Amino acid sequence: MNVALIFAGGSGTRMNSKATPKQFLVLSGRAIIIHTLEYFDRNPGIDAICVVCIESWIDRLKILLDKHNIKKVRWIVPGGSSGQESIYNGIKAIHDGNVPDDSVVLVHDGVRPLISDQLITDCIDCAQKNGNAITVAPAVETIIRTDKYNQVADIYNRSECHMARAPQCFKVGDFFEAHEKARTEGINDMIDSACLMKYYGHVLHMVDGPAENIKITTPMDFYLFRAIYEARENSQIFGI
């Protein structure tokens, strides 16, 4: 069994969208979260979906799911006080829903709508074979590390660097166990799921994703999303 865990619990303060969380901003008649969910809903490898949502927006999400005929959402759970806690709420709902421990859970940002059906399939295949799958993209610019004085501490060879993206996929039992350990140990500020699993000793396996698989965090990201989305639509219409 393969389950998508879609994180849409953030308020999006960097988007400057005032009252509307970024995942509910609209492009071409559909909220960003719906653009994202459509990929998982139509992919034959996905059996069910869990959405972690801002609690006050859950009713709105339910209306959108019905309006756009999204059928695979089995759980909608409220977000927590941090990204890690929100994802824990999702994996707990999945685990408590009697999903087998050897099932694959695909953790994905609700505001990362420029994925592809092939990426979802590749991630499932890798996770079933290796126990996990972390979507990455090559680093195309030089990466530096700064010290506490805001000075350059290290400069990395970008040919050896990748940017971690999503989906990030794990076996349900492994992922739930790691989150339970973190809660017991008072760890609640991991950067992302890959970081959490690496911390608890899991060897992580990479899957190359499309370059356009960006996370919509700022207004500039939204404009990029709109441009790429329209280019994709035009390629279908004009055969570009």
C-alpha positions in Angstrom: 0.0 0.0 0.0 1.3 3.5 -0.8 0.0 6.6 1.0 0.7 10.2 0.3 1.1 12.5 3.3 0.5 16.1 2.0 1.7 18.8 4.4 -0.4 22.0 4.0 -0.3 23.2 7.5 1.8 26.4 7.1 0.4 29.9 7.1 2.9 31.2 4.5 4.1 34.5 6.2 6.7 35.0 3.5 4.1 35.0 0.7 2.6 38.4 1.8 -0.8 37.0 0.9 -2.5 38.5 3.9 -5.6 36.4 4.9 -5.1 33.5 2.4 -2.6 30.8 3.2 -0.3 30.2 0.2 -1.6 26.7 -0.4 -5.1 28.2 -1.0 -3.9 30.8 -3.5 -5.6 30.2 -6.9 -4.2 29.7 -10.4 -6.3 28.7 -13.4 -9.4 28.2 -11.2 -7.7 25.8 -8.7 -6.0 26.3 -5.4 -2.3 25.4 -5.3 -3.1 22.5 -2.9 -5.6 21.1 -5.5 -2.9 21.3 -8.3 -0.7 19.2 -6.0 -3.3 16.7 -4.9 -4.4 16.0 -8.5 -1.1 14.3 -9.2 -1.4 11.9 -6.3 -5.1 11.4 -6.8 -4.7 10.2 -10.4 -1.5 8.2 -9.9 -2.4 4.5 -9.9 0.4 3.8 -7.5 -1.2 5.9 -4.7 -3.9 4.1 -2.7 -4.8 6.8 -0.2 -4.0 10.4 0.8 -3.6 12.1 4.2 -3.7 16.0 4.2 -2.4 18.0 7.1 -4.2 21.3 7.0 -4.5 24.5 9.0 -7.3 23.7 11.3 -9.4 26.8 10.5 -9.2 25.9 6.8 -10.2 22.3 6.9 -13.8 23.0 6.0 -12.6 25.0 3.0 -10.4 22.2 1.9 -13.3 19.7 2.1 -15.3 21.9 -0.2 -12.4 22.1 -2.7 -11.9 18.3 -2.6 -15.6 17.8 -3.5 -15.6 20.5 -6.1 -12.5 19.1 -8.0 -13.5 15.5 -7.5 -10.5 14.5 -5.4 -11.4 11.0 -4.3 -8.4 9.4 -2.5 -8.2 11.7 0.6 -8.9 9.4 3.5 -7.6 11.6 6.4 -7.6 15.3 7.0 -5.8 16.3 10.2 -5.0 19.6 11.8 -1.4 20.9 11.7 0.7 21.4 14.8 2.9 24.1 16.1 5.8 23.2 13.8 6.4 21.4 10.5 7.7 18.3 12.3 4.7 18.2 14.6 2.3 18.6 11.7 3.9 15.7 9.8 3.7 13.6 13.0 0.0 14.3 13.2 -0.3 12.9 9.6 1.8 9.8 10.1 0.0 9.0 13.4 -3.3 9.2 11.6 -2.0 6.9 8.9 -0.4 4.5 11.4 -3.5 4.4 13.6 -5.6 3.8 10.4 -4.2 0.3 10.3 -1.9 0.9 7.3 0.7 -1.9 7.2 4.1 -0.9 8.5 5.8 -2.0 5.3 3.7 0.4 3.2 5.3 3.4 1.6 4.4 6.9 2.8 5.3 9.8 0.4 5.7 13.0 2.3 5.1 16.0 0.1 4.6 19.8 0.4 1.1 21.0 -0.5 2.8 24.0 -2.1 5.1 21.9 -4.4 2.7 21.4 -7.3 5.2 21.1 -10.2 5.9 17.4 -9.7 5.2 14.7 -12.2 3.5 11.3 -12.4 6.9 9.8 -13.3 8.5 11.2 -10.1 5.8 9.7 -7.9 6.3 6.3 -9.6 10.1 6.5 -9.3 9.9 7.4 -5.6 7.6 4.5 -4.9 9.8 2.1 -6.8 13.0 3.3 -4.9 11.3 3.2 -1.5 9.9 -0.3 -2.1 13.4 -1.5 -3.1 15.6 0.4 -0.6 13.3 1.4 2.2 13.2 5.1 1.4 13.5 7.6 -1.4 14.6 11.3 -1.2 13.9 13.5 -4.2 16.8 15.7 -5.1 17.9 18.2 -7.7 21.5 19.0 -8.6 23.0 22.2 -7.1 23.5 24.6 -9.9 25.2 27.4 -7.9 28.1 27.4 -5.4 27.0 26.5 -1.9 28.7 28.1 1.1 28.5 27.5 4.8 28.7 30.5 7.2 29.9 30.6 10.7 28.4 32.4 13.8 30.1 35.7 12.6 28.3 35.5 9.3 31.6 34.8 7.5 32.3 32.2 4.9 33.4 29.0 6.7 33.3 26.5 3.9 32.8 26.5 0.1 31.5 23.2 -1.3 32.1 21.6 -4.6 28.7 21.9 -6.2 29.2 18.8 -8.3 29.0 16.8 -5.1 25.9 18.7 -3.8 22.2 18.3 -4.3 19.1 20.1 -3.1 16.7 18.0 -1.1 13.2 18.3 -2.4 10.0 16.2 -2.2 8.4 13.7 -2.1 10.5 12.2 0.7 9.4 8.6 1.1 9.7 6.0 3.8 8.2 2.8 5.2 5.3 3.7 7.4 6.6 1.7 10.4 10.1 3.2 10.2 8.8 6.8 9.8 6.3 6.5 12.7 9.0 5.0 14.9 11.4 7.8 14.2 8.8 10.4 15.0 7.9 8.7 18.3 11.6 8.6 19.3 12.0 12.3 18.5 9.0 13.2 20.6 10.3 11.1 23.5 13.7 12.8 23.3 12.2 16.3 23.0 13.4 16.8 19.4 10.9 18.9 17.5 12.9 21.2 15.1 14.3 18.9 12.4 14.6 20.7 9.1 12.7 18.0 7.2 11.8 14.3 7.2 15.1 13.3 5.5 17.0 15.0 8.3 15.0 13.2 10.9 15.5 9.8 9.4 19.2 10.4 8.8 19.6 11.4 12.5 18.2 8.0 13.5 20.6 6.1 11.4 18.8 5.4 8.2 20.8 5.3 5.0 19.0 7.5 2.5 18.6 6.8 -1.2 18.2 9.6 -3.8 15.8 10.0 -6.7 16.3 12.7 -9.3 13.4 15.0 -9.7 12.5 17.6 -12.3 14.2 21.0 -12.0 10.9 22.8 -11.9 9.8 20.9 -8.7 10.0 24.1 -6.6 8.3 24.9 -3.3 6.1 28.0 -3.5 7.2 30.1 -0.5 7.6 33.7 -1.8 5.8 35.8 -4.4 8.6 35.1 -6.8 8.0 31.4 -6.5 4.3 31.9 -7.4 5.2 33.9 -10.5 7.6 31.1 -11.5 4.9 28.5 -10.9 2.5 30.5 -13.1 5.0 30.8 -15.9 5.9 27.1 -15.8 2.3 26.0 -15.5 1.3 28.1 -18.5 4.2 26.8 -20.5 3.1 23.2 -19.8 -0.5 24.1 -20.8 0.7 25.7 -24.1 2.9 22.7 -24.9 -0.3 20.5 -24.7 -2.3 22.9 -26.9 0.3 23.7 -29.5 2.4 20.5 -29.4 5.6 22.5 -28.4 
